[in-house]
Amino acid sequence: MRQIYEYLPIAIQDFLINYEGRKRHRLRFGQGFEEMYRGYLERSFWTPGQILDFQKSRLLAFLPALFHCPPEEALERFGKHPVMTKREAKTYFQKDLLAKHHAIKTHTSGTTGTGLIFYTTRESQREQWSVWWRYRDWHGIPRQEWSCFFGAPKIVPLRQRKPPFWRENHAGKQLIFSNYHLDKANAPSYLEKIRESGHRWLHGFPSSISLLAAYACDLGIRVPVKWVTLSAENLLSHQEKLIERAFGVKPIQHYGQEEGVANISECPKGKLHVDEDYSCAEFVPSDYGENIYRITGTNFTNPVFPLVRYDTGDLATILPGDSCDCGRPGKVVHSLDGRLSDYVVTKSGKPIGLLDHVFKDCVNVQKIQVRQDKPGFLTILIVKGDAYGPADEAVLKDQIRYVMGNEMDHEIRYVEDLPRTGTTKPRLVVSSLPQRFG
């Protein structure tokens, strides 16, 4: 279908995007959403004790059926449960509940190189979007507000050379911009479209929005907006400065994942709060440095694919005594240190980020890392999983060609393990090329 989409007229592409947008809107904001959302808003200023009591009540409703034992015994078993890796994630897959809950198949994006295919429910999706909209409400973003969205979907064919490099999703109130056409030559049309649209909200990946910000500064084009919200990647300090300089607002961070085991939201005071009424997030000491913890958690919102003390593979820094006076509950996280990602550079000098989307279906590998030492060429390091075979390599090569066309050559190299990079977890992309384009 994706190959057919590329050759369709723009009007039909718009129709298909809006058709998919309506489906997703019904899934995310259908029956039960408003009640869930009101509940999250009401808990915004509960005391820490009230929130932890609420979290315990959710665990007591969730764990006994999972462990097949009384509530108190279930809590005891939960406390002793080992940390679960992605490889072990299928341990508690409740196949017999799929039909009962009208389960939906989904997958993670693979930000550390390994994807996970699993099932979720409509209720779980709506609860996830309830907590995601709560932090937006904290910052005064109205539910009816349109966003200029810079995300992973490839909505404009690579062969297209002229604007429009964007499509509209009316149901989702999104003006979706292509990440794969953003370079200095096309940046003016991007910036002019945002200004012309009158939309006040930019949302998406730090690598894309900061790149747009760099071009805006280089070109001297000012596009004032009211909100910039970021997710799916770690926000680097230079990116934050670029975005604030270009758009006149401090970007707002958010951390979450499809698995729903941990959610962290930035409050208006600029502090990162763990949403402890959404999941049972835990921070396990790591060997990556002092005060750096592995983010793990339990997704008590998903009865079909429960994850217990699941290791996300991401890292966070938590400082002793760090707190916030905004009045909102939740452990305060000093910084999010996972999901670091560099850009790669094509043969023509175009920078591309968001490579995690290329590897979203790599479910039979343990680890992947992309290394680049010259434009237009990638070395892809793969640590094989037990089930990895020629078909997986073929899918990966096809996805690379699909996303980057003839603009990128590559070699695949199989290794026993990935080298570490600094004090953080192994990054998906490690580049020796300059990370500033203009």
N, C-alpha and C positions, 0 to 999 in steps of 0.2 A: 504493500500500500504506500509506503514512504517513497518508493521510486516513482509511482504514478503521481503522487502529490506534487513532486518537483516540477512536473511538466503541465500541470493544470493552470488555467488562467487565474489571476490574482483573485477575481471575484469568487471563484469556486473554492480556492484556498481559504478565503475569508469565511465562506459558508461552512466549510468543514471545521475550521477553528471554533466558530461560534456554536456549532452542533456539539463538539466535544466540550466546550465551555459550559453549555447548559447542563450536560450530563454531570460534570464535576460539581457544578453549583448545587444541583439537586442532592448529590451525594453528601456534600459537605454541610449544607445548610437546610436540610430537610427536617422531617418530623423529629422533634426533641431538641433541636439545636438551641432554640431561643431559651428554653428552660435551663439547659446546661450553661449557656452563656450568662444568664442572670445569676446563676449560682456562683460562677467564677468571679463575677463582678462583686457580689456580696462578700466574698471571702478575701477581697483585696486588702482589707484592713483588719482582718482577724488577728488576734494575738498569736505569737508563735505556739503557745500551748494549745490553743484551739485548732490550729492547722495540724499539729502533730497528732492530736486526738482524732481529727477527721481522717488523716492519712491512715492511722491505725484501724479505724472502722472500715476503710476501703480494703485494707489488707485482710482483715478478719472475714470480710465477705468474699474475698478472692481466693485465699490460700486453702481453706478446708477442702473445697471441691477439687483443687489441684493435687493436694497431698493425700486426699481420702482419709482425713482424720479430724478430730475435734479442733475447734478454734485455737485453744491455748497450745495444744501440741503442734498445730500448724505453725504458730508463731515461733515456737522453739526450733522447729525444723528449718524454718526460714532463716533464723539467726545463724544457724550452723551450715547453711547451704554454701557450697563453694562458688566462686565466681565463674560464670558461664562464658565461654568463648563463642564466636560465630560458628565454629565447627560443631559445637555442642548445642546449638540453638534449637534444634529440632527435638530435643529431649522431651518437651512437654506439649508438642503439637497435638491438638485435640481434633483429630480428623473426623470423629463422629459428630462434632458440633458444627461442621461446615454448612450443612443444609439448614439446620435450625436457625443459624444466625445470618443466612444469605451471605456467606463470607466472600470477600473480594481478594483476589490475588494481587500482590504488589511486590515491590522490591526496594532495597536501599539503593542509593546512588553510587556507593562504592568509593567514598572519599579517601579511604586508605588503600584502595586497590582491590578490595574484595567485596562483592555484592552478596546480598542475602535475599532470597526469594521466600516470601512468607504470606500468610493470610491475615486479613483484618476484617472488622465488621463496620457496618454503617454507623452504629452508635459510637464506636471507637474513633472513627474519622471525625464525627461531629464534635466529640469531646476534644479532640486534638485542635480542631479549628476554633473551639470556644476559648481554650487557653491562649492560642495564638492571637486571637482578636482582643483578649483582655489587655495584653501589654500595649497593643495599638491604642486601645481606649485610654490607657494611662497617659499617653502622649497626645491625646486629643484628635486622633485620626477618626473621622466619621465612617461608619459602615458603608455609606453610599459613595465614598471618595474613590475616584479613579486613580490607578497607579500606572506609572511608566515602569514596566517590568523587564529586568535584564536577568533572565534565567537560562536554564539548559535547553529548552525545546528548540529544535532546528526548524524554524517556521519560514525561512526564506531560502530558496535554492542557492547553492554555492555558485552556480553559473551566473546568477543575476548580478549585473555590474552597476546598475543605477537604482536610485530610490524608486519605490519605498522599501526600506529595509526593516519594515515593521508591519504588524497585523493587529487588528482589534478583536478583542474578546469581550463582547458587550455584556454577557451574563456575568462574567467575572470582573467586569469593570477594569479591564487591563488594556493598555496599549503596549503590546509585546514587541520588544526590539531584538533583532538578531545580534548575537554575540560574535558571529562568525564573519561579519562584514564591517566590524568596527575597526577602522584605521584612520590615519590622519586625513586622508583624502575624503572619506565618507563622514567624518565626525561633524563637519558643519551641518550636514543634512539631518543628522541625529539631533543635534542641539537645537536647530531651528524647528524641528518637528515637536520637540518637547515644549519649546516656548510657544509655538503656535497652538498647541493643544490646550494650553492653560492649566494642565494638570500640575498639582502642587506636591505630588508624592512620587519619589523614586524608590523602587524596591528591587532587591535582587542580590547578586553575588558581589562581594567586595572587589574581586579582580576586575570585573567588567565596569562597575560604576566608578572605581578609582581611575581606570584607564580613560573613561570618558571625561572624568574630571581633569586629568592631565592634559588631554587635548583641548579642553575648554580653556585652561590656563594658558597653554601655548598659543592658542589662536586668539586669545583676548575676548572670547565670547562669554557673556554673562547670562546665566539662566537661573534666576533666583527661584528656589522651591521652599516649601515649608517643612517637609519631612524627607529624610533619607533613612530607610530601614534596610538592614543587611542580615543575611543568613547564609548558611550552608558552607561558609569558609571562615577561617580565622581572619579577623581584621588586623592588619599590620599598622604600626604607628604612622608610617609615611602615607599609607592609603587614607587613614583618618584625616590627616592634615590636608592632603590634596582635595578630598571631598569637601571639607569645610571651607577651604579657600575658594573652590570653584562654585559651590552652590550656596554658601552663606549659612549653612546649618551644620551642627555636629551630628554625625551619623549615629543611629540607634542600633545596638547589637541585639541579636537574639540567637539562642542556641536550641536546637531541637533535632529530632531525626524521625524517620518513618517508623522505626520500631517503638517509639513512644515511651522509652524507659527513663528519660531525663529531659527536663525542659528548663531553660534558664533565660530570664527576661531582664532587660535593662529598664530601670525605673527613671523617672524624670530627674533624679539627682545624679544619674550617670552610674549607678551601682548595678551589678548583676545579681539578681535574686533567683534562687532555686525555687521553682514552682512545686512546692511540696504537697500541694493538694491534687496534683495531676498524676504524679508517679512517686515511687519511693527511690529517689536518687541517692546514691552513696558515692563516697570519694575514697578510693583505696590508695594507700601510699605506693609510690612508684620509685624506680631507681633512676629517674630522669633528672633529678635535682631536688634540692630542698624546697619543701612546700608545694611540690608538683604532684598531683594525684590523678589516678585513672578514673574517668567518669564511668560509673556502672549504675545499673538501676533495674527496677522491676515495674513492668507495665501492667498495673492492675486494671487497666481499661479494656484489655483485649482478651476475652475468654477463649478465643479460638487458637491463638498462638501466643500463650503467655511466656514471657521471658523473665527469669528469676536471677537477680544479681548479674545481669548481662553486661559484659565489658564492651563498651562502645568503640574502644580503640582510641578514644580522644582523651586529651589531657587538660587539666585546669590547675591554676595556681590559687591556693587558698592561704591567706596570711592570718596568723593568730591575732585575734582581737579585732579583725576587720568587721565593720558594722555599717549600718545606714540609718539615718534619722528621718527617712521618708515616711515611716509608719507602716510599711508593708512587711509582711513576714517572709520567712525563707532565708536559708543560709546565704551569706554573701560570698560570691566568688570574685577574686581579685582580677583574674584574666583567664581567657580561654586560649589554650596553647596548642590545641589540635587543629587539624584541617589546614595546615600551612600548604600553600601551593604557589609555585612560580608560574610565569607565563612560558609558553614555547613560541618560537619564532619560525614562520614559514619561509620558503625560498624567496618570496617577494618582500620579506621583511615585516610581514604582518604579525602582530602578537595575538596569541590565542590563549585564553585561560579555560577554566571549567573542564579540564580533561577527565575529572571524575566521571562525567556523564558517558565518556567513551567506554569506560570499563564497568558500567552498571550491570552488565550481564555476565561478568567474569566470576561465576559462582563456584567454579572448580579449581580456583587457585587460592593459595594461602596469602600471598603478597604480590603486589606489583609496584614497580617504581619506574618512572620515566626520567631519563637523563639526557641532557642536550648540551653539546659543546660547540655546535655550529648550526647556523640557520638552515632550516629545511630538512634536518635529519634528527631522528630520535632513536635512542637505544632503550629498549623496553626490557627491564629485568623482571623475570617471573620466578616465583617460588611455587612449584606445582603442588596442587592438592592431589589426594589419592585418585580421584576420578578424572583428572585432567587428561585429555587426549587430543588427537589431531583435529577433531571437530571444534574444540574450544579455540585452538589457534586459528582456524579458518574463520570463526565468528569474530574474533578479535581483529584480524586483518581486514575483514569486511567492514567492521565498524570504523576503523581508522580511515579507510578509503572513503567511507560515506561522509564522515565528519570533515575531513581535510582535503579530499580530492587528490589532485596531483601536486598539491602544495607542500607535501611532506613525505619524505622517504623514511624508512625505519628498518631496524633489525630487532629480532627478538632473541634475548639471551637468557638461558635458564640457569639459575643460581641456587645454592643451598639456602642462603639467607640474604637479607638486604643490609647494606652498611648503614650505620647510624649517621645522622647529620646533626651535629651539635647536641644540645640537651633535650631536644624534642623527639617525638616519635619519628620513625622513618617517614619522610615526606613522599607524597605521590609524585611530585615533579621536582627534580633537582637540576638547575640550570647554571652553567658557568657564564652565560651571556648577560649583558647589562639588562637590568629589569626596569628600565625607564625608556619610554618610547616617545618620539615627537618629531 
